[in-house]
Amino acid sequence: MATEQPSETVSQVPTEASKPAKLPPIPKGATIRRRPIPTRTPSTRASRRIYITPKTPFRSVTARVRKQLDKNLREASASNKAFTNRLASNKNASLDERVRAIQRHSASKDGGIGLEDAGEVVVLGTGRAIQKVVEVAMFFQKQQDCIVRLKTGSVGAVDDVVVEGEEEEWGGEGEERTRMMSSLEASIKLK
């Protein structure tokens, strides 16, 4: 007869130690001055980041994304043409050498016209702008030539607590507070 071992269970209820500490209330007569949310540089040269707000016009964002995707496609096809020009410039190469060069190039690129080098456009929004990012992602998901990936995250925004009389000083004696904001990033890429 098999005996059952007590199994370890992981509690899903957060403990007091794992909860983030609440910020203390601001003093009377003080105001909060919000700084711009910090931006990150793109991880690759081929990706372009577009930050949007809740008031950014939908058509403006879709036009900027499509324009950047077209630009990325032109740059990728130009690099493919550069390979063709290098291959054609070697006039003394035999047919066998040219065929091998084309096979090496197509094996490294998986054939096609080089859309894997076309890059991506990342649309980012925080807070109330998340709804706008979802709308843009849905628009491009319906397009036949686009692939859309969504990624959630959090961003730390820094605010200054300014007491009356210290408003002339930006970041002088005031207290800094960091708050966490939800963010959504939609990565749009050509198929």
trRosetta pair geometry for C-beta under 8 A, 3 or more apart (Angstrom, degrees):
i j d omega theta_ij theta_ji phi_ij phi_ji
11 15 7.7 76 92 -50 133 93
14 18 4.8 -126 -162 84 93 116
14 19 5.4 109 136 -65 129 83
15 18 5.1 86 53 10 77 100
15 19 7.4 -135 93 -15 40 87
16 19 6.0 -50 -150 22 33 113
20 180 7.5 -109 -114 4 176 136
23 177 5.7 55 -140 -155 140 128
23 179 7.2 -49 -34 -87 146 90
26 30 4.7 -132 164 83 108 120
26 31 7.9 84 154 -101 153 9
26 32 6.5 -116 -79 -56 157 96
26 161 5.4 -167 -130 -137 108 123
27 30 4.7 78 65 -8 81 128
27 161 7.6 100 22 164 87 129
27 163 6.5 -2 73 -103 127 104
29 163 6.4 45 107 -157 97 74
29 164 4.6 -67 165 -6 108 119
30 161 5.3 22 165 176 133 93
30 162 6.3 160 -160 81 80 38
30 163 4.7 -42 -98 -96 94 59
30 164 7.1 -118 -85 -19 44 69
31 161 7.7 165 83 -155 31 54
31 162 5.4 -21 64 63 80 93
31 164 8.0 83 -5 -66 95 69
32 159 5.0 3 -172 169 106 130
32 160 7.1 147 -159 77 55 46
32 161 5.9 -31 -100 -100 69 62
32 162 7.5 151 -107 17 17 80
32 177 7.6 -54 -130 42 113 129
33 159 6.7 155 75 -168 44 76
33 160 4.5 -16 61 64 99 101
33 161 8.0 -176 19 -84 76 14
33 162 5.3 43 -12 -12 114 124
33 174 7.9 6 30 165 115 167
34 157 7.1 -1 -157 158 96 124
34 159 5.2 -37 -105 -112 57 94
35 157 7.1 177 66 -178 84 81
35 158 5.1 -5 42 82 134 85
35 159 6.5 -160 7 -97 83 38
35 160 6.8 86 -40 -15 100 94
37 126 6.0 151 -103 22 169 154
37 155 5.8 42 -166 136 119 141
37 157 5.2 -54 -105 -103 81 102
37 181 7.2 -73 -112 46 129 145
38 155 7.3 -168 53 -173 82 109
38 156 7.7 5 26 76 119 76
38 157 7.8 -173 3 -108 79 54
38 158 7.8 53 -32 5 106 103
39 49 7.4 152 -169 111 109 146
39 51 6.7 -83 -108 -54 117 143
40 49 7.5 148 74 -73 77 170
42 45 7.4 123 98 -100 122 15
42 47 4.4 -174 -164 84 128 97
42 48 6.7 -49 -72 -93 152 21
42 49 5.5 -167 -73 -23 96 105
42 122 7.3 162 -115 24 101 129
43 47 6.5 27 48 37 74 139
44 47 5.0 87 61 2 89 100
44 119 7.2 -161 105 -125 118 92
45 119 7.8 -88 101 -102 60 128
46 72 6.4 84 -168 -137 90 114
46 117 6.9 -142 -105 -179 151 56
46 118 7.3 117 -172 116 127 25
46 119 2.9 -148 166 -98 98 107
46 120 6.9 71 121 16 96 60
47 119 5.7 -164 -70 -169 44 97
47 120 5.0 -6 -111 66 89 83
47 121 7.1 164 -157 -95 65 24
47 122 5.7 32 178 -12 113 110
47 187 7.9 -41 -135 -136 122 99
48 68 4.9 -117 56 -162 153 144
48 72 7.8 -134 -6 -60 116 118
48 119 7.2 67 -9 146 85 130
48 120 7.8 -157 28 101 67 47
48 121 5.1 -20 63 -119 96 75
48 122 7.0 -178 85 26 43 73
49 122 4.8 -23 -106 73 68 105
49 124 6.1 4 -167 -4 100 121
50 61 6.6 137 140 -144 140 86
50 64 5.9 132 -118 116 147 132
50 65 6.6 -102 11 -75 157 82
50 68 7.7 -150 -46 -9 122 155
50 121 6.6 16 -4 176 114 101
50 122 7.0 172 23 88 69 51
50 123 5.0 -23 69 -109 103 67
50 124 7.0 165 80 21 48 74
51 124 5.2 -30 -106 72 64 102
51 125 7.4 135 -162 -83 58 51
52 56 4.2 -105 -157 35 92 157
52 61 5.6 5 -95 -99 138 133
52 123 6.3 8 -6 -172 120 95
52 124 7.1 161 19 77 74 48
52 125 5.0 -35 68 -83 90 103
52 129 5.4 168 103 -169 82 127
52 132 5.5 -127 124 111 134 134
52 133 6.6 165 55 -70 125 79
52 136 7.6 142 -3 -22 164 148
53 56 5.1 124 50 -26 67 96
53 125 7.4 163 -92 -131 20 94
53 129 5.3 -99 -148 -85 25 130
53 132 7.8 44 102 32 24 159
54 127 7.7 -71 -41 102 111 96
54 128 4.3 -12 -68 113 135 111
54 129 4.9 -120 -56 -78 62 68
54 131 7.4 42 -120 51 90 104
54 132 6.1 -178 -120 -25 45 129
56 60 6.3 -121 175 73 83 122
56 61 5.8 75 137 -54 120 112
56 129 7.4 49 17 -133 112 114
56 132 6.4 104 60 175 101 158
57 60 4.1 85 74 2 99 111
57 61 7.1 -174 91 -10 54 82
58 61 6.0 -59 -155 34 33 108
58 62 6.5 24 155 -13 68 108
58 132 6.9 -145 -92 -149 81 92
58 135 6.2 -64 -123 121 121 133
58 136 7.0 -164 -148 -75 80 82
58 139 7.8 140 179 -43 109 152
59 62 5.9 -56 -145 40 33 108
59 63 6.1 34 156 -20 66 108
60 63 5.9 -58 -148 37 27 110
60 64 6.4 25 155 -18 63 107
61 64 5.8 -57 -148 37 30 109
61 65 6.3 29 155 -18 66 107
61 123 6.6 70 -175 -131 119 132
61 132 7.3 128 -13 163 164 109
61 136 5.3 -72 121 -100 132 134
62 65 5.8 -53 -145 37 32 111
62 66 6.2 29 157 -17 65 108
62 136 6.3 -163 -74 -133 79 89
62 139 5.8 -66 -103 120 126 153
62 140 7.5 -174 -129 -58 90 92
63 66 5.9 -56 -144 39 29 108
63 67 6.2 31 156 -21 64 109
64 67 5.7 -55 -145 37 28 113
64 68 6.4 26 157 -16 64 107
65 68 5.9 -59 -150 38 29 108
65 69 6.3 30 153 -20 66 107
65 121 5.0 156 -143 113 80 154
65 123 6.5 -32 -86 -61 126 118
65 136 7.0 133 -23 -176 153 120
65 140 6.8 -80 128 -74 148 137
65 188 5.8 30 -171 67 126 154
66 69 5.6 -52 -145 36 33 112
66 70 6.4 33 155 -19 65 105
67 70 5.9 -55 -151 36 29 111
67 71 6.4 31 151 -19 63 106
68 71 5.5 -52 -146 36 34 114
68 72 6.3 37 153 -21 66 104
68 121 4.8 109 96 -92 132 129
69 72 5.7 -52 -148 36 31 113
69 73 6.4 33 152 -21 63 105
69 118 7.4 36 -162 157 67 117
69 121 6.0 -81 -61 -13 81 127
69 146 7.5 -50 -127 -101 159 105
69 188 6.9 -70 -75 122 123 108
69 190 5.8 129 -169 -51 110 103
70 73 5.6 -53 -149 34 32 113
70 74 6.5 34 153 -19 65 103
71 74 5.8 -52 -150 34 32 111
71 75 6.5 30 153 -16 65 106
72 75 5.8 -56 -149 38 32 110
72 76 6.3 31 154 -20 66 106
72 118 4.5 88 135 176 104 71
72 119 4.1 -123 -142 52 132 108
72 120 7.7 117 -139 -39 171 16
72 121 7.6 -141 -19 -47 142 91
72 190 7.4 -178 91 -2 118 120
73 76 5.7 -54 -146 36 32 110
73 77 6.3 25 157 -14 66 106
73 115 7.2 -9 -118 -116 85 79
73 118 5.1 11 -87 -135 56 121
73 190 6.2 54 -78 -14 109 164
74 77 6.0 -58 -146 40 29 105
74 78 6.3 33 153 -24 64 107
75 78 5.5 -52 -146 33 32 115
75 79 6.7 32 154 -19 63 100
75 117 7.9 -121 109 130 88 101
75 118 7.6 132 66 -131 87 54
75 119 7.7 17 69 1 127 124
76 79 5.9 -52 -154 32 33 109
76 80 6.7 34 147 -18 63 104
76 113 7.3 93 122 128 107 82
76 114 4.5 -176 165 118 99 107
76 115 6.4 94 131 -104 160 30
76 117 4.3 150 -126 89 103 95
76 118 4.2 -59 -26 -82 151 66
76 119 7.5 -158 -54 -1 113 82
77 80 5.3 -50 -151 36 40 116
77 81 6.4 43 148 -21 67 101
77 113 5.8 -6 -103 165 90 111
77 114 6.4 165 -85 58 44 119
78 81 5.5 -50 -148 36 35 113
78 82 6.5 45 148 -28 63 99
79 82 5.4 -42 -151 25 37 118
79 83 7.1 42 149 -19 61 95
79 114 6.4 -169 75 174 101 160
79 117 6.2 -79 59 123 145 156
80 83 5.9 -47 -161 28 37 112
80 84 6.8 35 144 -15 64 104
80 109 7.9 95 -105 -141 100 165
80 113 6.0 -87 -27 -172 174 62
80 114 4.4 -151 -59 -12 119 142
81 84 5.4 -52 -151 38 41 114
81 85 6.2 42 150 -21 70 103
82 85 5.6 -51 -146 37 32 112
82 86 6.4 35 153 -20 64 103
83 86 5.7 -54 -149 35 32 111
83 87 6.3 32 153 -19 65 107
83 105 5.7 121 -179 -138 147 147
84 87 5.6 -55 -148 37 31 113
84 88 6.2 26 155 -15 66 108
85 88 5.8 -56 -142 41 31 107
85 89 6.1 36 156 -29 65 107
86 89 5.7 -53 -145 29 29 114
86 90 7.2 26 157 -19 60 100
87 90 6.5 -59 -162 28 31 105
87 93 7.8 -81 -166 50 64 156
87 98 6.2 96 -174 -140 106 90
87 101 5.8 166 -115 113 108 140
87 102 7.1 60 -129 -68 155 82
90 93 4.3 45 126 -19 113 119
90 97 7.9 -98 123 117 137 127
90 98 7.8 180 81 -86 115 90
93 97 4.3 -121 -171 87 99 129
93 98 5.3 119 121 -55 124 86
93 101 7.6 -9 -179 -11 155 139
94 97 4.8 99 53 6 75 101
94 98 7.2 -140 96 -3 41 87
95 98 5.7 -56 -150 37 33 112
95 99 6.3 34 153 -20 67 105
96 99 5.8 -52 -146 35 30 111
96 100 6.5 30 155 -17 63 107
97 100 5.8 -55 -148 38 31 111
97 101 6.4 33 153 -21 64 106
98 101 5.6 -54 -148 35 32 113
98 102 6.5 31 154 -18 65 104
99 102 5.8 -54 -150 36 32 110
99 103 6.3 32 152 -19 65 107
100 103 5.6 -55 -146 38 32 112
100 104 6.4 34 155 -20 65 104
101 104 5.8 -51 -147 35 31 111
101 105 6.3 29 154 -17 64 107
102 105 5.7 -56 -147 39 31 111
102 106 6.1 23 158 -13 67 109
103 106 6.0 -56 -139 42 28 104
103 107 6.0 31 158 -22 64 109
104 107 5.8 -57 -145 36 27 111
104 108 6.5 19 158 -13 63 108
105 108 6.1 -62 -151 39 28 105
105 109 6.1 2 159 3 65 117
106 109 5.9 -68 -136 54 31 97
106 110 7.5 -74 172 99 61 3
106 111 5.1 33 -166 -83 100 59
107 110 7.6 29 -166 -71 24 40
109 112 6.8 -134 139 56 103 83
109 114 5.9 -47 -159 -96 133 73
109 116 6.9 180 -160 39 71 123
109 117 7.9 -44 -132 -21 103 112
110 116 6.9 76 43 -20 117 144
112 115 6.0 -64 146 11 136 94
112 116 7.7 104 76 -10 137 92
114 117 4.9 -27 172 32 94 114
114 118 7.1 128 123 -47 73 81
115 118 4.7 -22 -157 -11 54 127
115 190 5.3 -110 -161 99 116 110
115 191 7.0 7 146 105 157 35
118 189 7.3 125 86 -163 105 82
118 190 5.2 -32 101 40 155 120
119 189 7.6 -147 119 -122 33 89
120 187 5.2 10 165 -173 141 91
120 188 6.3 151 -167 73 84 42
120 189 4.2 -44 -104 -81 97 94
121 187 7.7 152 77 -156 41 48
121 188 4.9 -22 64 63 91 100
121 189 7.7 173 21 -73 64 49
122 185 5.5 -1 -174 -176 104 110
122 186 7.1 156 -155 78 53 46
122 187 5.3 -18 -101 -100 81 68
122 188 7.6 178 -84 18 30 73
123 133 5.5 168 120 -132 106 87
123 136 5.3 -84 126 101 170 147
123 137 7.3 -153 61 -60 129 81
123 185 6.9 159 78 -156 46 57
123 186 4.6 -10 56 56 100 100
123 188 6.8 37 -7 -8 105 114
124 133 7.0 -15 -163 -102 14 135
124 183 6.5 -2 -167 -177 94 114
124 184 7.4 166 -147 86 51 47
124 185 4.8 -14 -99 -104 80 87
124 186 8.0 -163 -70 23 38 66
125 129 3.2 -136 -165 121 112 104
125 130 5.3 -178 104 -76 112 37
125 132 5.7 160 -100 66 163 98
125 133 4.0 -151 21 -39 124 118
125 183 6.9 168 89 -152 39 71
125 184 5.8 -11 62 58 85 88
125 185 8.0 165 22 -84 58 48
126 129 6.0 36 49 48 39 111
126 130 7.1 7 -153 -53 14 86
126 155 5.7 -69 -102 36 138 133
126 157 7.8 139 145 -53 159 125
126 181 4.7 52 -179 130 122 128
126 182 6.7 153 -153 86 71 48
126 183 4.4 -35 -95 -97 84 84
126 184 7.9 165 -89 17 39 64
127 130 6.8 -166 85 -15 21 95
127 181 5.5 -44 -55 -165 88 121
127 182 6.9 127 -74 58 37 79
128 131 6.7 -31 177 15 57 107
129 132 5.0 -47 -163 36 64 117
129 133 6.3 69 140 -24 79 97
130 133 5.5 -52 -151 34 37 113
130 134 6.5 39 151 -20 67 102
130 182 6.6 -9 -63 112 144 108
130 183 7.4 -169 -86 -149 100 28
130 184 4.6 95 -134 9 90 126
131 134 5.7 -53 -151 34 33 112
131 135 6.5 35 150 -20 64 104
132 135 5.6 -52 -150 34 34 114
132 136 6.5 33 153 -17 66 103
133 136 5.8 -54 -149 37 32 109
133 137 6.2 34 152 -20 65 107
133 184 4.7 166 88 94 149 113
133 185 7.3 -82 -162 -106 145 20
133 186 5.3 173 179 -13 95 114
134 137 5.6 -54 -145 38 31 113
134 138 6.3 33 155 -20 65 105
134 150 7.8 28 -105 -113 71 139
134 184 7.0 -6 -53 128 80 160
134 186 7.8 166 -87 -63 32 131
135 138 5.8 -53 -148 35 29 110
135 139 6.5 34 152 -23 62 104
136 139 5.6 -51 -151 31 33 115
136 140 6.6 18 157 -6 66 107
136 186 6.2 173 91 57 102 157
137 140 6.2 -63 -148 44 30 100
137 141 6.0 35 153 -27 66 109
137 148 5.0 133 -161 -179 84 140
137 150 5.9 34 -143 -77 162 105
137 186 4.0 -139 -81 -126 108 144
137 188 7.5 -152 -115 -71 65 101
138 141 5.5 -52 -141 33 31 115
138 142 6.7 33 158 -20 62 102
139 142 6.2 -62 -164 31 28 109
139 143 7.4 33 142 -27 61 100
140 143 5.2 -37 -155 16 48 119
140 146 4.5 -84 174 119 92 160
140 148 5.2 128 96 -71 105 124
140 186 7.7 131 46 153 131 130
140 188 5.0 -25 144 -127 164 127
141 146 7.0 -105 -89 95 26 109
141 148 4.6 -78 -76 26 85 139
143 146 4.4 51 79 14 116 115
144 191 8.0 -68 141 7 58 140
145 190 5.7 -15 154 -146 95 83
145 191 5.5 -127 -162 21 51 103
146 188 5.7 -18 -166 -166 121 93
146 189 7.0 134 -158 72 67 37
146 190 6.4 -55 -102 -105 56 43
146 191 6.8 -107 -65 -27 8 86
147 188 7.5 151 77 -155 49 45
147 189 4.8 -25 61 68 99 91
147 190 7.4 37 13 124 87 7
147 191 5.7 118 -34 -80 100 71
148 186 6.0 -16 -164 -172 101 101
148 187 7.1 148 -157 77 47 54
148 188 5.5 -10 -103 -102 78 72
148 189 7.9 175 -78 24 35 69
149 186 7.3 155 79 -158 44 51
149 187 4.5 -10 59 56 96 107
149 189 7.8 14 4 8 100 110
150 184 6.4 -19 -164 -169 100 100
150 185 7.4 149 -156 80 51 47
150 186 5.5 -21 -100 -102 71 71
150 187 7.8 -162 -74 18 24 75
151 184 7.4 148 78 -159 46 53
151 185 4.9 -19 63 63 97 95
151 186 7.9 180 22 -80 72 28
151 187 6.9 41 -4 -14 112 107
152 182 7.1 -28 -166 -168 100 94
152 183 7.2 144 -164 83 53 55
152 184 5.7 -26 -106 -103 65 72
153 182 7.8 140 86 -162 38 52
153 183 4.9 -26 74 67 84 101
153 184 7.7 161 28 -86 72 29
153 185 6.9 8 16 0 117 107
154 180 4.9 0 -179 -173 123 107
154 181 6.7 148 -158 73 69 38
154 182 6.1 -45 -102 -104 70 41
154 183 6.4 151 -112 13 16 92
155 180 7.3 146 73 -155 36 59
155 181 5.1 -26 63 63 88 94
155 183 4.8 65 -16 -34 109 135
156 178 5.0 -2 -174 -173 108 114
156 179 7.4 151 -153 75 59 30
156 180 5.8 -35 -97 -97 63 66
156 181 7.8 160 -97 17 15 78
157 178 7.0 151 75 -155 38 60
157 179 5.5 -24 63 64 91 83
157 180 7.7 154 17 -105 78 15
157 181 5.4 38 -11 -10 119 121
158 176 5.7 -14 -169 -169 105 109
158 177 7.3 148 -156 77 55 40
158 178 5.5 -30 -98 -97 67 74
159 176 7.2 147 77 -158 43 57
159 177 5.0 -22 64 64 94 93
159 178 7.7 169 19 -89 74 24
159 179 6.4 21 -3 1 117 109
160 170 7.6 -171 -9 -164 177 59
160 171 6.1 -105 -105 -85 141 62
160 174 4.8 55 -178 119 100 141
160 175 7.3 143 -159 76 56 42
160 176 6.0 -34 -100 -101 63 64
160 177 7.8 168 -92 19 15 78
161 174 5.5 179 75 -174 55 98
161 175 4.4 -7 47 61 115 94
161 176 7.6 -153 10 -77 81 16
161 177 6.1 65 -33 -14 105 114
162 166 5.7 -152 -164 87 80 100
162 167 5.7 79 163 -96 135 64
162 174 4.9 -37 -93 -106 57 140
163 166 5.1 57 63 18 78 122
163 173 7.9 -47 30 97 113 105
163 174 6.9 -175 3 -105 77 82
164 167 7.3 -14 -141 -31 39 103
166 169 5.3 -50 -178 41 80 109
166 172 6.3 -142 -172 64 108 120
166 173 5.9 -103 -137 56 143 103
166 174 6.0 161 123 -60 139 92
169 172 3.0 -25 161 -7 137 136
169 173 6.6 52 98 13 154 77
169 174 7.1 173 99 -14 105 101
171 174 6.5 -92 -123 50 24 107
171 176 7.6 23 -132 -71 85 107
